[in-house]
Amino acid sequence: MDEVTISAVRHIKGHVLALTFSDGHIQPVDFAPFIFSSGHPVIEAYQDMGRFLGYKLIDGNLNWDDYNMIFPVTDLYKGKL
């Protein structure tokens, strides 16, 4: 896969975001299984919807709170965390 970046993010419901990639691919990603089973307090903080929805799209990558939570774009493209 060529260097694909995230170009847009839309909240669908709960902890599900629809990610649009620079090649036009749209992938819904459910972050809930990861957030609710991580066992790590930094990640579990994103169970709070307000905090979860505080994501930022920076340089084509989705991240939360200055990289407290970030995922490889290739994984998000496949919808796998």
Secondary structure in CASP SS format (residue, H / E / C, confidence):
PFRMAT SS
TARGET T0000
AUTHOR 0000-0000-0000
METHOD secondary structure of the structure
MODEL  1
M C 1.00
D C 1.00
E C 1.00
V C 1.00
T C 1.00
I E 1.00
S E 1.00
A E 1.00
V E 1.00
R E 1.00
H E 1.00
I E 1.00
K E 1.00
G C 1.00
H C 1.00
V E 1.00
L E 1.00
A E 1.00
L E 1.00
T E 1.00
F E 1.00
S C 1.00
D C 1.00
G C 1.00
H C 1.00
I E 1.00
Q E 1.00
P E 1.00
V E 1.00
D E 1.00
F C 1.00
A H 1.00
P H 1.00
F H 1.00
I H 1.00
F H 1.00
S H 1.00
S C 1.00
G C 1.00
H C 1.00
P H 1.00
V H 1.00
I H 1.00
E H 1.00
A H 1.00
Y H 1.00
Q H 1.00
D C 1.00
M H 1.00
G H 1.00
R H 1.00
F H 1.00
L C 1.00
G C 1.00
Y C 1.00
K E 1.00
L E 1.00
I E 1.00
D C 1.00
G C 1.00
N E 1.00
L E 1.00
N E 1.00
W E 1.00
D C 1.00
D C 1.00
Y C 1.00
N C 1.00
M E 1.00
I E 1.00
F C 1.00
P C 1.00
V H 1.00
T H 1.00
D H 1.00
L H 1.00
Y H 1.00
K H 1.00
G C 1.00
K C 1.00
L C 1.00
END
